[in-house]
Amino acid sequence: MNFLKRALTRVKAKKANSLILFIIFIVIINLIVAGLSIENATGKASELARQKLGGTVTLEFDVEKAMEELGQLDNVQRRGSLIQREPVTVEMAEKLASLDYVSSFNYLSSTTVFTDGFQYYSNEETEEVESEEVVNQGDQSARTGMGSRFLTEISVEGTLYSELAHEFSDGSNQLMEGQHITSSNVDQPVVLIEKRIAEINEFAVGDKLNLKSSNEETVLEFEIIGIYETDIIYEQTTPFDIPIMNPYNKMYVSYPYANLLKPHGEEENQMTSMDSAIYFLDDPINIAKFNELALQSGLDLQVFKLDANDRLYQQMIGPINNVASVSQNVVILVSIAGAVILALILMLNMKERTFEIGVLLSLGENKGKIVGQIFVEVLIIAVIAFSLSQFTGGWIAQTVGNNLLERETTTSVEGSGQLEESKGGSGGIRGAFGSMFNQPQVDAAPITEIDVSVTAQEMQQLGMIGLIIILLAIILPSASIFRYHPKTILTRND
């Protein structure tokens, strides 16, 4: 055990060399601790984000593919041809709902209608009068064709579970009175209305109202089972008020009755079809697996498509993934650079200790013990730096992590803003018509904070990396000396 005493004596005697090694170790160890801690913290934050948001997959008619097929027709064939939108059947939707990874699901059918015997909400007092004048004049032509969508007054979203509608799930809508639409009352004419509509018409839970289809051929009576309040702000982008774009004029009914309120709603298929089915998965990471199972179930991708929507999840964890990638690179680069720097320093020290090593070898000292002495010398300094890093590493990791995340979040937000601008159009219009096409237009704030702390796991990882760095740093310079015979070493020293 003589080499242990020699190692301790040299560390004390060569204070300048020991201090240099200590400074190098404290920098290397703290950077590695920061990298490991940030990487683990981002992993936990990503997992929490997945659990919070989940992932959604929408089954719907593939309009894009239908338009492509229509575009491939010649002018004669295309003349008079229209895209026939095929509804999703309940049988098809239930088959996918039974697959693995599905935590819940919802059915949606959307349309727009006229009020019948009550007032809609208007930003302009004259709008309602003008609408009534059109009705009194019997201008049926104004209410038909493409223009009818913009003259209707109420947007209707048919649903299987209103609580799962994206405005409720993201917190924009809050149920104030009554109850939600569920599968237990899906075959009943029930409706949820916004609080402003209820106030204007003095409606209460249990009252009834009538809705008229856009072609005015169907009038249905609904019972109000719930009143909700929305915090969505209507951004008017036109000189005149368009009622169906106002979130206060949105109502939720059971999806079969939304089907009946469509211009060509039919009694026989009201319970067997929908515009789209949305599946909420237990984890966004399982979206690809779910899609594969859906294809194996026999889904016709020539007609329908699976639209995976993990945009919110990606939007939240985008900056975090970038920070995790940076932290991984930091650990790798610092480990390599640390090993190289230590090796170079030890090689310089080895040259100074050539005579010492030659004497030890000539006295019969084992080469392994000489290497062991050098290893212990470096290890003593490393252990001191390692102990100190337990107090400094956490603070450094938190500071570095917050700065990296802030930078990545700023970059992500600026990039998202530029992307939205490049798409063109008004956010208010997209938001208003989002539910009509069953595409939720909601945003999720990126994760801007991570809780970075140094745990026992990081310290264990640090210990392993530190040992590897020390061994590499010692083995390389030792090999250049031990290849010589002791007599050669002593002779070269002279």
C-alpha positions in Angstrom: 0.0 0.0 0.0 3.1 2.2 -0.2 1.9 3.8 -3.5 -1.1 5.2 -1.6 1.1 7.2 0.7 3.2 8.4 -2.2 0.1 9.6 -4.0 -1.2 11.5 -0.9 2.3 13.0 -0.3 2.6 14.2 -3.9 -0.8 15.8 -3.9 0.2 17.8 -0.8 3.7 18.6 -2.1 2.6 19.7 -5.7 0.0 22.3 -4.7 0.1 24.2 -8.0 -0.4 21.0 -10.1 -3.1 19.9 -7.7 -4.9 23.2 -7.9 -4.9 23.2 -11.7 -6.3 19.7 -11.8 -8.9 20.7 -9.2 -10.1 23.7 -11.3 -10.3 21.5 -14.4 -12.2 18.8 -12.6 -14.7 21.3 -11.0 -15.5 22.8 -14.4 -15.8 19.4 -16.1 -17.9 17.9 -13.3 -20.3 20.8 -13.0 -20.9 20.9 -16.7 -21.5 17.2 -16.8 -23.8 17.4 -13.8 -25.7 20.3 -15.5 -26.0 18.3 -18.7 -27.2 15.1 -17.0 -29.6 17.0 -14.7 -31.2 19.0 -17.5 -31.5 15.9 -19.7 -33.4 14.0 -16.9 -35.5 17.1 -16.0 -36.6 17.6 -19.6 -37.5 13.9 -19.8 -39.8 14.2 -16.8 -41.3 17.4 -18.2 -41.9 15.8 -21.5 -43.6 12.8 -19.8 -45.8 15.2 -17.8 -46.8 17.0 -21.0 -47.7 13.7 -22.7 -49.9 12.7 -19.7 -51.5 16.2 -19.7 -52.3 16.6 -23.4 -52.6 13.1 -24.7 -52.8 12.7 -28.5 -55.8 12.7 -30.9 -56.4 10.9 -34.1 -59.4 12.0 -36.3 -61.1 9.6 -38.7 -62.8 11.5 -41.5 -63.5 11.6 -45.2 -60.4 12.4 -47.2 -61.4 15.6 -49.1 -57.9 16.2 -50.4 -57.7 12.8 -52.1 -61.1 13.3 -53.5 -60.1 16.6 -55.0 -56.9 15.1 -56.5 -59.0 12.4 -58.2 -61.4 15.0 -59.5 -58.5 17.0 -60.8 -57.3 14.0 -62.8 -60.5 13.9 -64.9 -60.7 15.6 -68.3 -62.8 18.7 -68.8 -65.8 16.7 -70.1 -65.8 14.2 -67.2 -65.2 17.0 -64.7 -68.2 19.1 -65.9 -71.0 18.7 -63.4 -69.0 16.4 -61.2 -69.1 17.2 -57.5 -67.3 15.6 -54.5 -69.6 13.3 -52.7 -68.6 13.4 -49.1 -69.0 10.0 -47.5 -69.9 10.0 -43.8 -68.1 8.0 -41.2 -70.3 5.1 -40.1 -70.9 4.2 -36.5 -69.8 0.6 -37.3 -66.4 1.9 -38.6 -66.0 4.3 -35.7 -66.7 1.7 -33.0 -64.3 -0.7 -34.5 -61.4 1.8 -34.1 -62.7 2.8 -30.6 -62.1 -0.7 -29.4 -58.4 -0.7 -30.4 -55.5 -0.4 -28.0 -54.2 2.9 -26.7 -57.7 4.6 -27.0 -58.6 6.2 -23.7 -61.8 7.9 -24.9 -63.5 8.9 -28.2 -66.1 11.3 -29.6 -68.3 11.6 -32.6 -68.9 15.0 -34.4 -71.3 16.3 -36.9 -71.5 20.0 -37.6 -73.9 22.3 -39.5 -75.4 25.8 -39.4 -79.1 26.7 -38.8 -81.6 29.5 -38.4 -83.2 30.5 -35.1 -86.9 29.9 -34.9 -88.8 32.1 -32.4 -85.8 33.4 -30.4 -83.0 35.8 -30.8 -79.4 35.1 -31.7 -76.5 37.2 -30.3 -75.4 40.1 -32.5 -72.6 42.7 -32.2 -74.8 45.1 -34.2 -78.3 46.0 -33.1 -79.4 46.4 -36.7 -78.2 43.0 -37.8 -81.1 41.2 -36.1 -83.7 43.5 -37.7 -82.2 43.0 -41.2 -82.3 39.3 -40.7 -86.0 39.4 -39.7 -86.7 41.6 -42.8 -85.2 39.0 -45.0 -87.4 36.3 -43.4 -90.5 38.4 -43.7 -89.9 39.2 -47.3 -89.6 35.5 -48.0 -86.3 35.8 -49.8 -85.8 32.1 -50.1 -83.2 32.4 -52.9 -80.9 34.3 -50.5 -81.0 31.4 -48.1 -80.1 28.7 -50.6 -76.9 27.7 -52.3 -73.5 28.7 -51.1 -74.8 31.9 -49.6 -77.0 30.2 -47.0 -74.0 29.2 -44.9 -73.2 32.9 -44.3 -76.8 33.9 -43.7 -77.6 31.3 -41.1 -77.4 32.4 -37.5 -76.4 29.5 -35.2 -73.5 27.1 -35.6 -74.3 23.7 -34.4 -71.9 21.0 -33.3 -73.3 17.6 -32.9 -71.4 15.4 -30.4 -71.5 12.2 -28.5 -69.9 13.7 -25.5 -70.0 17.5 -25.3 -67.5 17.5 -22.4 -64.9 16.1 -24.9 -65.5 18.9 -27.5 -62.3 20.8 -27.8 -63.6 24.1 -26.5 -64.6 22.3 -23.2 -61.5 20.1 -23.0 -59.2 23.1 -23.4 -61.0 25.2 -20.9 -62.4 27.8 -23.2 -66.0 26.7 -22.4 -67.2 26.2 -18.8 -70.5 24.5 -18.0 -72.4 26.9 -15.7 -75.7 25.1 -15.2 -77.3 21.8 -16.1 -75.4 18.8 -17.5 -73.4 17.7 -20.5 -74.6 15.7 -23.5 -73.5 12.1 -23.1 -74.2 8.7 -24.8 -77.1 8.3 -22.4 -79.1 11.1 -24.1 -77.6 10.9 -27.5 -81.0 9.8 -29.0 -82.8 12.8 -27.4 -83.3 16.3 -28.8 -81.2 18.1 -26.2 -79.0 21.2 -26.5 -76.3 23.3 -24.7 -76.5 27.0 -25.2 -74.2 29.9 -24.4 -74.9 32.2 -21.4 -75.5 35.3 -23.5 -78.1 33.6 -25.6 -79.8 32.4 -22.4 -79.8 36.0 -21.0 -81.1 37.6 -24.2 -84.0 35.2 -24.4 -84.4 34.6 -20.7 -83.8 30.8 -21.2 -83.3 28.4 -18.3 -82.4 24.8 -18.1 -85.5 22.8 -18.9 -86.8 25.3 -21.4 -87.3 24.5 -25.1 -86.2 26.2 -28.3 -86.6 25.5 -32.1 -83.8 25.3 -34.7 -84.5 25.5 -38.4 -82.2 23.9 -41.1 -80.5 26.1 -43.6 -82.9 25.0 -46.3 -85.8 25.8 -44.0 -87.3 22.3 -44.6 -86.7 21.0 -41.1 -87.6 22.5 -37.8 -86.7 20.6 -34.6 -87.6 21.3 -31.0 -84.8 20.9 -28.4 -84.7 20.9 -24.6 -82.0 23.0 -23.0 -80.1 20.7 -20.6 -77.1 22.9 -20.0 -75.9 26.5 -20.2 -72.2 27.2 -20.7 -70.0 30.3 -20.8 -67.1 30.8 -23.3 -64.1 33.0 -23.0 -63.4 32.9 -26.7 -63.3 36.4 -28.1 -65.0 37.1 -31.5 -62.6 39.0 -33.7 -64.9 40.7 -36.3 -62.9 40.9 -39.6 -65.7 42.1 -41.9 -67.6 45.4 -42.1 -70.8 43.5 -41.1 -71.6 41.0 -38.4 -71.7 37.3 -39.3 -73.7 35.6 -36.5 -72.4 32.0 -37.0 -68.8 33.2 -36.5 -69.7 34.6 -33.1 -68.8 31.9 -30.4 -71.9 33.0 -28.4 -74.1 31.7 -31.2 -72.7 28.2 -31.0 -74.9 25.3 -29.7 -74.1 21.7 -28.9 -76.6 19.0 -29.7 -76.4 15.2 -29.9 -74.8 14.2 -33.3 -77.8 12.4 -34.7 -79.9 15.6 -34.4 -77.1 17.6 -36.0 -77.4 15.2 -38.9 -81.2 15.8 -39.1 -80.6 19.6 -39.2 -78.4 19.4 -42.3 -80.0 20.5 -45.6 -80.4 16.9 -46.7 -80.7 15.2 -43.3 -82.4 11.8 -43.4 -84.1 10.0 -40.6 -82.8 6.6 -41.5 -79.1 7.4 -41.3 -79.1 10.0 -38.5 -77.9 7.4 -35.9 -75.5 5.5 -38.1 -73.2 8.2 -39.5 -71.2 11.3 -38.5 -68.7 13.8 -40.1 -65.8 12.5 -38.1 -64.7 10.4 -35.1 -62.0 11.6 -32.8 -59.9 9.2 -30.7 -58.1 10.4 -27.6 -55.0 8.3 -27.0 -53.4 7.5 -23.7 -50.1 8.9 -24.9 -49.1 10.8 -28.1 -46.1 8.5 -28.5 -48.6 5.7 -29.4 -50.1 7.6 -32.4 -48.1 5.6 -34.9 -49.0 2.3 -33.2 -52.7 3.2 -33.2 -52.6 4.1 -36.9 -51.0 0.8 -37.7 -53.7 -1.1 -35.8 -56.4 1.0 -37.6 -55.0 0.0 -41.0 -55.0 -3.6 -40.0 -58.7 -3.3 -39.1 -59.5 -2.8 -42.8 -59.9 0.9 -43.0 -60.4 2.1 -46.6 -57.6 4.7 -47.0 -58.9 5.4 -50.6 -61.9 7.1 -49.0 -61.1 8.0 -45.4 -58.0 9.3 -43.7 -56.5 9.2 -40.2 -55.4 12.7 -39.2 -53.0 12.5 -36.3 -53.1 15.8 -34.3 -50.2 15.9 -31.8 -49.5 19.5 -32.7 -50.2 20.7 -29.2 -47.9 18.2 -27.7 -45.2 19.0 -30.2 -45.8 22.7 -29.5 -45.4 22.3 -25.8 -42.3 20.0 -25.8 -40.5 21.5 -28.8 -38.3 23.8 -26.8 -37.8 21.1 -24.2 -36.6 18.6 -26.8 -34.1 21.1 -28.1 -32.8 21.7 -24.6 -32.5 18.0 -24.0 -30.6 17.6 -27.3 -28.2 20.4 -26.3 -27.7 18.9 -22.8 -26.8 15.5 -24.4 -24.3 17.1 -26.7 -22.8 19.0 -23.7 -22.3 15.8 -21.8 -20.6 14.1 -24.7 -18.4 17.1 -25.7 -17.4 17.9 -22.1 -16.5 14.3 -21.4 -14.3 14.0 -24.5 -12.8 17.4 -24.0 -12.2 16.7 -20.4 -10.5 13.4 -21.1 -8.2 15.0 -23.7 -7.3 18.0 -21.5 -6.5 15.8 -18.5 -4.5 13.5 -20.7 -2.4 16.4 -22.0 -1.8 17.7 -18.5 -0.9 14.3 -17.2 1.4 13.8 -20.2 3.3 17.0 -19.3 3.4 15.9 -15.7 4.7 12.5 -16.8 7.6 14.1 -18.6 8.5 15.9 -15.4 8.3 12.6 -13.5 10.3 10.5 -15.9 13.2 10.2 -13.6 11.0 9.4 -10.6 9.2 6.7 -12.5 12.5 5.3 -13.8 13.9 5.1 -10.3 10.7 3.3 -9.0 10.9 0.8 -11.9 14.6 0.1 -11.3 13.8 -0.5 -7.6 11.5 -3.2 -8.8 8.2 -1.4 -8.3 5.3 -2.9 -10.2 4.1 -0.9 -13.2 0.5 -1.4 -12.1 1.3 0.2 -8.7 2.9 3.2 -10.4 -0.2 3.6 -12.6 -2.3 3.1 -9.4 -0.4 5.9 -7.7 -1.1 8.3 -10.5 -4.7 7.2 -10.6 -5.1 7.8 -6.8 -3.5 11.2 -7.1 -6.0 12.2 -9.7 -8.8 10.5 -7.9 -8.2 12.3 -4.6 -8.6 15.7 -6.4 -11.6 14.4 -8.4 -13.4 13.3 -5.2 -12.9 16.7 -3.6 -14.3 18.4 -6.8 -17.1 15.8 -6.9 -18.1 16.5 -3.3 -18.2 20.2 -3.9 -20.2 19.8 -7.1 -23.1 18.4 -5.2 -23.7 21.9 -3.8 -22.8 23.9 -6.9 -24.1 21.6 -9.6 -27.8 22.0 -8.9 -27.6 25.8 -9.0 -25.5 25.8 -12.2 -27.8 23.2 -13.8 -31.0 25.2 -13.0 -29.4 28.5 -14.3 -28.1 26.9 -17.5 -31.4 25.0 -18.1 -33.6 28.1 -17.6 -31.4 30.1 -20.0 -31.4 27.4 -22.7 -35.2 26.9 -22.3 -35.9 30.6 -22.5 -33.8 30.9 -25.7 -35.5 27.9 -27.3 -39.0 29.1 -26.2 -38.4 32.5 -27.8 -37.2 30.9 -31.0 -40.2 28.5 -31.0 -42.7 31.3 -30.5 -41.2 33.5 -33.1 -41.1 30.6 -35.6 -44.8 29.8 -34.9 -45.8 33.4 -35.4 -44.0 33.5 -38.8 -45.6 30.2 -39.8 -49.1 31.6 -39.0 -48.4 34.7 -40.9 -47.1 32.7 -43.9 -50.4 30.7 -44.0 -52.3 33.9 -44.4 -55.9 34.5 -43.6 -57.5 35.7 -40.4 -57.2 33.9 -37.1 -60.7 34.9 -36.2 -62.1 33.3 -39.3 -60.1 30.1 -38.8 -61.2 29.9 -35.2 -64.9 30.4 -36.1 -65.0 27.8 -38.7 -62.7 25.4 -37.0 -65.4 23.3 -35.4 -67.4 23.3 -38.7 -64.6 21.3 -40.3 -63.8 19.4 -37.1 -60.3 20.9 -36.8 -59.7 22.3 -33.3 -57.9 25.6 -33.6 -56.4 25.8 -30.1 -53.0 26.6 -28.9 -50.8 25.3 -26.1 -48.2 27.4 -24.4 -44.7 25.9 -24.7 -43.2 24.7 -21.4 -41.2 27.6 -20.1 -39.9 26.2 -16.8 -38.2 23.0 -15.8 -37.4 21.8 -12.3 -33.7 20.9 -12.4 -32.3 19.1 -9.4 -29.3 16.9 -8.8 -30.4 13.4 -7.8 -28.6 10.3 -6.8 -29.1 8.9 -10.3 -27.2 11.9 -11.8 -24.4 11.5 -9.2 -24.0 7.8 -10.1 -23.9 8.6 -13.8 -21.4 11.3 -13.0 -19.2 8.9 -11.1 -19.1 6.4 -13.9 -18.3 9.1 -16.5 -15.6 10.5 -14.2 -13.9 7.2 -13.7 -13.9 6.6 -17.5 -12.4 10.1 -18.1 -9.7 9.5 -15.4 -8.7 6.1 -16.7 -8.5 7.3 -20.3 -6.5 10.3 -19.2 -4.0 8.1 -17.3 -3.7 5.1 -19.6 -2.7 7.2 -22.7 0.2 9.1 -21.2 1.4 6.1 -19.2 1.7 4.0 -22.3 4.3 6.4 -23.7 6.6 6.0 -20.7 6.1 2.3 -19.8 7.2 1.1 -23.2 10.8 2.0 -22.2 13.2 0.0 -20.1 14.1 1.5 -16.6 17.7 1.9 -17.7 16.7 3.7 -20.9 14.5 6.1 -18.9 17.3 7.0 -16.5 19.8 7.4 -19.3 17.4 9.7 -21.2 16.9 11.8 -18.1 20.7 12.4 -17.9 
